[in-house]
């Protein structure tokens, strides 16, 4: 229990790391759903409706990529900074 008191100042950075880990873990199911929706959208015989749906889903894929970039950056920064502080 003594070790937990020594690392008390890093709890904020560790919390940022853990919360971003939840976001990065949720990205893979979201990408799987988007991929399934895109495959289904490509089967639409109406070209205009297919293009509209594919553009919409591609925009969501870009949003997920941006969220993933931010989450992985926060995860590396939070865990890296806190582990550096704990080593010193």
C-alpha positions, 0 to 999 in steps of 0.5 A, spaced: 500 500 500 505 504 500 507 504 493 500 507 492 501 513 496 508 514 492 504 515 485 498 519 488 501 525 484 500 521 477 493 519 478 491 524 474 495 522 468 494 515 469 486 517 469 487 520 462 491 514 459 485 509 462 480 513 459 483 514 452 484 506 452 477 506 453 476 510 447 481 506 443 478 500 444 471 502 442 474 504 435 475 497 432 467 495 433 465 502 430 470 500 424 467 493 424 460 496 424 462 502 419 465 496 414 459 492 414 454 498 413 459 500 407 458 493 404 451 493 405 450 500 402 454 498 395 449 493 394 444 498 393 442 499 385 440 506 385 447 509 384 445 516 387 442 513 393 449 509 394 453 514 393 450 519 398 450 513 403 457 511 402 459 519 402 456 519 409 459 513 412 466 515 409 465 521 413 464 517 419 470 513 418 474 520 418 471 522 424 473 515 427 480 516 425 480 523 428 478 521 434 482 515 434 488 519 433 487 524 439 485 518 443 492 514 442 496 521 442 493 522 449 494 514 451 501 515 449 502 522 453 498 520 459 502 513 460 508 516 458 509 522 462 506 518 468 511 512 468 517 517 467 515 521 473 514 514 477 521 512 475 524 518 477 
